Amino acid sequence: MSEQDLYIIRPSGEGWTLHLAKETLARFDERPKAIEAAVVVAEASARLGKAAGVVMEEGDQRIMVWDAGRDSYSRVS
């Protein structure tokens, strides 16, 4: 079974951060921008043959936002 690239969006101070494993990839002022960026990089991982997904964490909840093979990309506006 192939390893999954799971991109995680978390609230951070006044904004949102995007993580992959234990690495912080970027910080955004707005949640929609963080989601959009996470989906773009997850989709790129999927095109390279990796299982990929985007999860948003808020408190103790995890919400699957996007999953390669299940969802298509559309720009968040």
Secondary structure, DSSP 8 states (H G I E B T S, - for coil): ---EEEEEEEEETTEEEEEETTEEEEEESSHHHHHHHHHHHHHHHHHTT-EEEEEEEETTEEEEEEETTT-------
